[in-house]
Amino acid sequence: MVLSATGASTDPRGPFIDVRQRDTGLRELMDDPDCDLGQLRRTYAVFPVVNGLVAGWRRAYRERIRPLLSADRATTLLDLGSGGGDLARSLARWARRDGLRLAVTAVDPDRRAHDFASVRPVDGVTYRCASSGDLVEASEQFDVVVSNHVLHHLDDSSRADVLADSRALARRLVLHSDIRRSRAAYAGYWVGTLPLARTSFVRVDGLRSIRRSWTDTELARALPAGWAAVGRPPFRVWAVLDLAAAAAAPDSDEARRAGDVEPGPRS
């Protein structure tokens, strides 16, 4: 892939790239600590629209998160790698509309993301500049732990750390949502984001994200025991650890694993 001076893709293959294999050598522009700050902020600003169209969190909220919420007791939720904070704000808003109590903590170790999100306060959302490891070291826990489009950014070692941290931090549910790689996903995003090509990193980084992401089978193989890779249409895959279900079956192997919340050693 070739980039113009504005960051727009000029890859001559257009939407017809072979995506049968993960391309983990690609690096997303927004992951560069020296990337253009104006473009990065515009990327955060457009995330609510893009994620609203493609990330499927309304479904995830209805199917997996809302059943755990209560109108009487506040449920705590941690959003790891929260970026511009759009997912945290959406979850808090949906719960509030449903008359349910949800306290969301949105954390990102990137100061640039934290600074962007923290000037957009919403009732029920707290922003912190921190990593999952910071929270584990502080012995914090939350009822639910989620992330959006985080896992595909990570190398094998960092992914193992985040999964172990998630397990240590969650009492009831972990749900990491990411892209399910396919030719249709790539072609659809290539066409659909043409108007955004010169305004932010959304187009280039989104296409790279798809090429770095998993199929259902690949993600299942990459997850530790007790986790499930759950495909959702049209182009989503969830890494799910259902600790509430494990607690309902205390004699199961998963229940015994769920009780062991110590994270593994870090390199």
N, C-alpha and C positions, 0 to 999 in steps of 0.2 A: 504494500500500500504506500502511495506517495502522498505527501501533504503539501498543499499550497501554503503560502505565507500566512493565510488566515486560519489554517488548520483544517480546511475542507479537504475531503478525500478526492483524489484524482486517480484512483486505482482503475486502470483500463478494463478490468474484468467486471466492473459494475457489481450488480447483485449476484453474479453467477460464480461465486467463490466456492471451492470445495471445502465444506466444513465437517467432513466425516471424522476428522481427528481434531482433538483439542490443540490449540496453538498457544501454549503457555509462554512462548517467547515474546508475545506482544505485551507492550506496556501502555497503559492508558495515560493520556496526556495530563489528566487531573491528578495523577499520582506523583507527578514531578513536582518537588518542592519549589522549583524555580519557574513553574508555569505562569503564564500571564494571569495576574490576579483579576483583572476585569473580565476576561473570558471565563475564569473559574466561577466568579460570582454570578455571571449570566447563566452558567450551567446549573448552579444551585437553584437559581430563580425559575428555571424552566422545568426542573424536576417534578414539581407537583402535577404539571400537565402530562409529562411523559409517563411518570409512574402511574398516574391515574388511568391512563389508557392501556398500559401494557403489564403492569406489575401484579394485578389481581389481588390486591390486599383487601378489597371489600369482601371477596369470597373467603379469604383466609380469616378475616374478622368474624364473619357469620358462622363459618364451619368450626373453627378451632378456638377462637378467643372469646367470643360472646357467651358461649355456654359456661365459661368459667367465671363470669362476672356476676355481681350481685348489686341490688339496689341499696342494700343495708350495710355492706362491708366493702371497704375500698380494696380493690385488687391492685397489686403493684406490677408494673410491666417495664422491662428494660429493653430499649432499642439500641443495639450495638452498632457502631459505625454509622451513626444517624445522619451524617452529611448535613444537608441544609435543614433537616428537621421536619420535612414534609410528612413522612410516615407517622412520626410521633404525634404531630398535630392532627392528622386525620383520625388516628385511633382514638385520641382523646375526644374529638368532636363526635365520632360515631357513638361512642359509649354514652356521652352526655345526652345526645338525641334519644337514645334508648332508655334513658332514665337509670343508667348503671354507673357505678362509681369505679373509676379507673385513674390511677396515679401513674403517669408515664415519666420515666427518667431516660433522657436521650443523651447518649455519650458518644463522643468521637475524639480520638487522640490527636487529630489534626486541628491545630489552633485556628486555621483559616475557616474550616467548617464550623467550628464552635462559635467563632465570632459572627459568622453570617446568621446562624440559627438563633443565637441568644438575643438578638435585637428584634426577634419576632415572637414575643411572649404570647402564650395561650394558657388559659386556665387548665390546670391538670397536667402541665408539662414542665419538667425541670431539665435544663440543659447543663451538662458537665463536660469539661475537657478531660477525658480519662480513657484508658484502655480497659479491656476486660480483665487483664491481669492486675491492674490497679485495684479493681473492685474485689477480686478474689483475695488479694493480699489484705484488704480491709475487712474481710469476712462478711461482705454484704450478700444479701439474697433477695430475690424477687419471685413473685408467683409465676410470671411468664417472662421468657427471654426471646426476643425476635431480632432478625436483621433482614435487610433488603439489599440484594446485589453486593454482598460483602464477600462471600466465600470464594467467588471466582477471582478476586483480586489477590488471593493469598497463595503462597507456595505451600508445599506439603507440610513443612514444619509449623508454619504460622497457622495453617488451617487446623492442624491437630491441637495446637494450643488453644485456639478460639473454641473449638468443640469441647475440649476438656473444661475450659473456663465456663462455658455456657452451662454445662452439666453441674458444675459446682455452684453456679449463681442461681439456678432455677429450682423452684419448689414443685411446680406442677407441669410446665410445658416449655419446650424449646422449639421454635419454628424459624429456621433460616430459609428464606425464600430467594430463589435465584432463577436465572434464565435456563430454559431447556434448549440446548443447541439443536438447530435444524436448518436445512436450506430454506425452508419457508419462513422461519423466523428472521434469518439474515436478509432475504430478499424483501420481506415486508417492511423491515426496519429501514433498509437502504432506501426504499421508495418513500416511505412515510415521513422520513426526517430530512428530505431534500430542502424544505424551506428553512431548516435550522443549520444548514451546512456552514454558514459564515458568521454565525452569531454567538456560538458557544462551542464547548467540547462535546455536546450531547451526541452529535452524529458520529464523529470519529470514535469516541470512547464507547458508545453503544455498540457499534459494529465490532470493535475489538472485544468488548465484553461477551458478545455472542460467541465469538471464536474461541474465547478462553473458557467458556462455560461447559456444562456437562449434559450428557443424555441421562435418562433415569438410571440406566444400568451402570454407567460410569460412576455416578454419584453414590449409588448403593455400594459399590466396591470400595469407595473411598471413605465410607463412614465407619465408625467403630461399632462394636456389638451393641445392640439395644436400640440403635437408631434405624429409621426407615427413610428411604427416598420415595417421595410421593409425587407422582406426576399430576399436573392439573392443566386443563386446556386453557388457551391453545399452546402456550410456550413457557410453562412454568414447571419448576421442580422444587419441592420442599424437602429440607432435611429436618426430620421431626424426631424429637425425643419426648414421649408422652409419659411423664412421671406420675401424673394423676391416674392413668390407667394401670401403671405398675403398682401403685399403692392399693388399688382395688383388688389386686391378685398378689397378696403378700408372700405366697409360697413359690412364685414364679422366678425364673432366672433373672428376668428383667427387673423384678422388684429388688432382688439382692444387688444387682448392678446399680439401680437407682439410689440405693442406700449408701453407696460408696461414692461420695462427691468430691474426694480429693483430686485436684488436678494432677496431671502427670508432670514429670520434671521438665524444666525448660532448658533449652540449649543456650 
